[in-house]
Amino acid sequence: MFRNAPWLVLLFYCIFLMPYSITISGVAYNVPSWLRATLGFSVPVAANFSEIVRGAIGSIPKGQWEAAEALGYSRSVTLFRIILPQCITRMLPPWMNLYALLITATPLASIVGVEEALARTQAAVQSEAQASFLIPMYVTLLVMFFLYTYPISCISNAIERRFRTV
């Protein structure tokens, strides 16, 4: 259900339906909007993450499970020592893609009032009220996103090369 739900809808639910404060032992604690937004993003990411794991496990030939059973391995030992190590190479590219999608989706939080990079850039552009700042500010933001996601892509490629089978 959460994997196919729009991220913005889940974000709205978490921002507006979660309590703004929680009382524990008579002490009220405020729940900051960034924490509610983080939970809003965590729900679809966790659902997609688990679907990636499920798909990778399902892609391992049934003969691997049968061979481990024939050798007397328990189901949990088979999963953690035989199946999951083979799944790493299959799960890594979609995990990195999901992480990059999450990073590029964070500006959605500005729609519900959470301060983040896009909202701060918009505020800076509006405060100066000069059209000449518009392009440089957004190019700077684009460069910041690139500088954050490009190393992730490089690391992902390096890890994929390391685990690549011939």
Residue pairs with C-beta under 8 A, 6 or more apart in sequence:
1 47
2 10
2 43
2 44
2 46
2 47
3 44
3 47
3 48
3 51
5 44
7 40
7 41
7 44
7 105
7 108
8 108
8 111
10 40
10 41
10 43
10 44
11 37
11 40
11 41
11 108
11 109
11 111
11 112
12 40
12 112
13 40
14 36
14 37
14 39
14 40
14 43
15 33
15 36
15 37
15 40
15 112
15 113
15 114
16 112
18 31
18 36
18 39
19 31
20 30
20 31
21 28
21 29
21 30
21 31
22 28
22 29
22 31
23 29
33 112
33 113
33 114
34 109
34 114
34 115
37 109
37 112
37 114
40 109
41 102
41 105
41 106
41 109
45 98
45 102
48 98
49 95
49 98
52 91
52 94
52 95
52 98
53 87
53 91
55 90
56 87
56 90
56 91
57 79
57 83
57 84
57 87
59 87
59 90
60 83
60 86
60 87
64 82
64 83
64 86
65 78
65 83
68 77
68 78
68 82
68 83
69 78
73 81
73 82
88 163
89 160
89 163
89 164
89 165
92 156
92 159
92 160
92 163
93 156
93 160
96 152
96 153
96 156
99 152
100 149
100 152
100 153
103 145
103 148
103 149
103 152
104 145
104 149
106 116
106 117
106 118
107 116
107 117
107 118
107 119
109 116
109 119
110 116
110 118
110 119
110 122
117 141
117 144
117 145
118 141
121 137
121 138
121 140
121 141
124 133
124 137
125 133
125 134
125 137
125 138
